[in-house]
Amino acid sequence: TCRLNLCIISNWCARPYLLLRAVIWWCALTSSSLISIVDDDPSIREATMSLLEAYGYTAAAFASAEEFLDSEQLAHTSCLVTDVRMTGLSGIELFRHMLSVGYRIPTIFVTAHPEAHVRTTALNMGARCFLAKPVREESLISCLEGALSGHSTEPAEH
């Protein structure tokens, strides 16, 4: 895990959110984590990628589950952020397939249709988080940090 004591800079300690952003940014820049984003909506894909890059993460975006599965990035992905409902394979089917072939990539689901039975299925299969769109920045980053550190950190938002 990445730990950095920045409290010597008193301005950041007075604003804990700035401190958190600085630590996230520094840790992301010093790691080689690849975050893969799978969403068939180009605006969501681009916005998510921009957000993650703003936090210093390396991100790759894919328009479909099939495109991700056929990519070289699959083997290098540290965390997957995927939509649930997509053309072709759904996010749940993608996750199920990855598990069946031995990929244990921490996965965060995002959906505009937060159905309880789908959420339960995803979490029972081992998903790290299940977030409703529009996803709050803090919720996604919290889930991502937890997924990369190996902890489940699903926020109260469902």
C-alpha positions in Angstrom: 0.0 0.0 0.0 1.0 3.6 -0.6 1.5 5.8 2.5 2.7 9.4 2.4 2.9 11.8 5.3 1.9 15.2 3.8 0.7 16.8 7.1 3.9 18.8 7.2 2.3 21.0 4.7 -0.2 22.7 7.0 -2.4 24.1 4.3 -3.3 20.5 3.2 -4.0 19.3 6.7 -6.4 22.2 7.1 -8.3 20.8 4.1 -8.4 17.0 4.4 -10.0 16.5 1.0 -7.0 18.2 -0.7 -4.7 16.0 1.3 -6.6 12.9 0.1 -6.5 14.0 -3.5 -2.7 14.7 -3.2 -2.1 11.2 -1.7 -4.2 9.5 -4.4 -2.4 11.4 -7.1 1.0 10.6 -5.8 0.2 6.9 -5.2 -1.3 6.6 -8.6 1.7 8.2 -10.3 4.1 5.9 -8.5 2.2 2.7 -9.3 1.8 0.9 -12.5 -1.9 0.2 -12.1 -3.9 0.0 -15.3 -7.6 0.8 -14.9 -9.8 -0.6 -17.8 -13.1 1.0 -18.5 -15.8 -0.9 -20.4 -18.9 1.0 -21.4 -20.8 1.2 -24.7 -21.7 4.9 -24.1 -18.8 7.0 -25.5 -19.6 10.0 -23.3 -19.5 7.9 -20.1 -16.3 6.1 -21.3 -14.5 9.4 -22.0 -15.7 11.1 -18.8 -14.6 8.2 -16.7 -11.3 7.9 -18.4 -10.7 11.7 -18.0 -11.6 11.5 -14.3 -9.2 8.6 -13.6 -6.4 10.3 -15.6 -7.0 13.5 -13.6 -6.3 11.5 -10.5 -3.1 10.2 -12.0 -4.2 6.7 -13.0 -3.4 5.0 -16.3 -6.6 4.1 -18.0 -7.7 2.3 -21.1 -11.3 2.5 -22.5 -13.2 -0.1 -24.4 -16.6 0.1 -26.2 -17.6 -3.5 -25.5 -16.8 -6.4 -23.3 -15.6 -8.3 -26.4 -13.2 -5.5 -27.3 -11.7 -5.7 -23.8 -11.5 -9.5 -23.8 -9.6 -9.3 -27.2 -7.2 -6.7 -26.0 -3.6 -7.0 -24.7 -4.7 -4.8 -21.7 -6.7 -7.6 -20.2 -3.7 -9.3 -18.8 -2.3 -6.0 -17.4 -5.5 -4.6 -15.9 -5.4 -3.9 -12.1 -9.0 -2.9 -11.8 -12.0 -3.0 -14.2 -14.8 -0.4 -14.2 -17.7 -1.8 -16.3 -21.2 -0.9 -17.2 -23.8 -3.6 -16.5 -26.1 -3.2 -19.6 -24.2 -3.1 -22.9 -24.6 -4.3 -26.4 -23.2 -7.8 -26.7 -21.9 -9.3 -23.5 -23.3 -7.6 -20.4 -20.9 -6.5 -17.6 -22.2 -9.4 -15.5 -21.5 -11.9 -18.4 -18.0 -10.3 -18.8 -17.2 -10.7 -15.1 -18.5 -14.3 -15.1 -16.4 -15.1 -18.2 -13.3 -13.6 -16.7 -13.8 -15.7 -13.5 -14.3 -18.8 -15.5 -11.0 -18.5 -17.4 -9.0 -17.5 -14.3 -8.9 -13.7 -14.3 -9.5 -12.4 -10.8 -9.6 -8.7 -11.6 -11.1 -6.4 -9.0 -14.3 -5.1 -10.7 -16.5 -2.1 -10.1 -19.9 -2.1 -11.7 -21.7 1.1 -12.7 -25.3 1.1 -14.0 -28.1 3.4 -14.9 -30.4 0.5 -13.9 -29.5 -0.4 -10.2 -31.7 -3.4 -9.9 -31.4 -5.2 -6.5 -31.1 -8.7 -8.0 -28.3 -7.7 -10.4 -26.5 -5.9 -7.6 -26.8 -9.0 -5.4 -25.5 -11.2 -8.2 -22.5 -9.0 -8.9 -21.5 -8.7 -5.3 -22.0 -12.4 -4.6 -19.7 -13.1 -7.6 -17.0 -11.0 -6.0 -17.5 -7.5 -7.4 -15.9 -4.7 -5.3 -18.6 -2.1 -5.8 -21.9 -1.6 -7.6 -22.6 2.0 -8.2 -25.6 3.8 -9.7 -25.2 6.3 -12.5 -24.6 9.2 -12.3 -21.6 8.1 -10.3 -20.3 10.5 -7.7 -16.6 11.2 -8.2 -15.8 10.4 -4.5 -17.7 7.1 -4.7 -15.8 5.9 -7.7 -12.4 6.9 -6.4 -13.2 5.3 -3.0 -14.2 2.1 -4.7 -11.1 2.2 -6.9 -8.8 2.7 -4.0 -10.4 -0.2 -2.1 -10.2 -2.4 -5.1 -6.5 -1.7 -5.7 -5.7 -2.2 -2.0 -7.7 -5.4 -1.8 -10.4 -4.1 0.5 -14.1 -3.8 -0.2 -15.2 -0.2 0.2 -18.6 0.0 -1.3 -20.1 3.4 -0.3 -23.6 3.7 1.1 -24.8 4.9 -2.3 -26.3 2.1 -4.3 
